Amino acid sequence: MSRSSQSSEIQETAGFLSGLVKQSRLAWRLLNDGRVPGWVKMVPVLAILYFLSPIDLIPDWALPGLGEIDDIVILLLGLKMFVDLSPDGIVREHLDDLFSRHNKTRPTDEPTTDSYIDAPYRILDESAAEHKAPPIREE
């Protein structure tokens, strides 16, 4: 096996595991969000129950190796289905909060938080009978 193919396999594995961790963190946040419907929250619960259940589609003893893989596939599909069935706006909100925290840059056209307007103002009283301009208050 060449060094470059071994390096690319390691990168692919690391990318897969990193994506799995990100999806798990997103799913945990969605499970704790009250805006996600309860029936959607049942999807990962059912996937975990299947994973823990002794009843399998492919028995572990019948096909060694494949019996364990079906449990993991159901678990991963349940996780993906849960995220897909969750409301898009809520998923986007959590994704922005989780993963863009490290690279939040302020666009140049957005005002800074320390911007303010300092000017005199007038309070207009429409019920006053006189049509004089009220005095200017400065603060």
C-alpha positions in Angstrom: 0.0 0.0 0.0 1.5 3.3 -1.0 2.0 6.1 1.5 -0.3 8.5 -0.3 -3.2 6.1 -0.4 -2.7 5.2 3.3 -2.7 9.0 4.1 -5.9 9.5 2.1 -7.7 6.6 3.9 -6.7 8.1 7.3 -8.1 11.5 6.2 -11.3 9.9 5.0 -11.8 8.0 8.2 -11.0 11.2 10.2 -13.5 13.1 8.1 -16.2 10.5 8.6 -15.7 10.4 12.4 -15.6 14.2 12.5 -18.9 14.3 10.6 -20.4 11.7 12.9 -19.4 13.7 16.0 -20.9 16.9 14.5 -24.2 15.1 13.6 -24.3 13.6 17.1 -23.9 17.0 18.7 -26.6 18.5 16.5 -28.9 15.6 17.3 -28.4 16.1 21.0 -29.2 19.8 20.8 -32.3 19.0 18.7 -33.5 16.5 21.2 -33.2 19.1 24.0 -35.0 21.8 21.9 -38.6 22.2 22.8 -39.5 23.5 19.3 -38.9 20.1 17.7 -42.1 18.0 17.6 -42.3 15.0 19.9 -43.0 12.5 17.2 -39.8 13.5 15.5 -37.9 13.0 18.7 -39.2 9.4 18.8 -37.0 8.5 15.7 -33.6 8.4 17.5 -35.2 6.8 20.6 -36.6 4.0 18.4 -33.2 3.6 16.7 -31.5 3.3 20.0 -34.1 0.8 21.2 -33.4 -1.3 18.1 -29.7 -1.1 18.7 -30.1 -2.4 22.2 -32.8 -4.9 21.3 -31.8 -8.6 21.1 -34.1 -8.9 18.0 -32.3 -8.1 14.8 -33.0 -8.0 11.0 -29.8 -9.9 10.5 -29.0 -12.1 13.6 -25.5 -11.6 15.0 -24.8 -15.3 15.1 -26.1 -16.0 11.6 -23.7 -13.8 9.7 -20.8 -12.8 12.0 -19.8 -9.2 11.3 -22.9 -8.3 9.3 -25.1 -8.8 12.3 -23.3 -6.0 14.1 -23.2 -3.7 11.0 -27.0 -3.7 10.6 -27.4 -2.3 14.2 -25.0 0.5 13.4 -26.6 1.2 10.1 -30.0 1.5 11.7 -28.6 3.8 14.4 -27.0 6.1 11.8 -30.1 6.1 9.6 -32.2 7.0 12.6 -29.8 9.9 13.4 -30.0 11.2 9.8 -33.7 10.8 9.6 -34.2 12.7 12.9 -32.1 15.6 11.6 -33.9 15.5 8.2 -37.4 15.5 9.8 -36.6 18.3 12.3 -37.7 21.8 11.1 -35.2 23.4 8.8 -35.0 26.7 10.5 -34.2 25.1 13.9 -31.6 22.8 12.4 -30.0 25.8 10.6 -30.0 27.8 13.9 -28.3 25.0 15.8 -25.8 24.4 13.0 -24.9 28.1 12.9 -24.5 28.1 16.7 -22.4 25.0 16.8 -20.1 25.2 13.9 -19.7 28.8 12.8 -18.8 30.0 16.3 -15.1 29.6 15.6 -15.1 31.6 12.4 -17.6 34.4 13.0 -16.4 37.4 11.2 -18.3 40.6 11.0 -19.1 41.9 7.5 -17.7 45.4 6.8 -21.1 46.8 6.1 -22.6 45.7 9.5 -22.4 48.4 12.2 -20.4 47.7 15.3 -22.2 47.2 18.6 -20.6 50.4 20.0 -22.2 52.6 17.3 -24.7 55.1 18.6 -26.4 58.4 17.6 -25.8 61.4 19.8 -28.3 64.2 19.0 -30.9 66.5 20.6 -34.5 65.3 20.4 -38.0 66.7 20.8 -41.0 65.1 22.3 -44.1 66.0 20.3 -47.4 66.2 22.2 -50.3 66.0 19.8 -52.8 66.8 22.5 -51.4 70.3 23.1 -53.7 73.1 21.8 -50.8 75.4 21.0 -48.9 74.9 17.8 -45.6 76.0 19.3 -42.7 73.7 18.9 -41.9 72.1 22.2 -38.5 72.9 23.7 -35.5 70.8 22.8 -34.3 68.6 25.6 -30.6 67.6 25.6 -29.3 64.7 27.6 
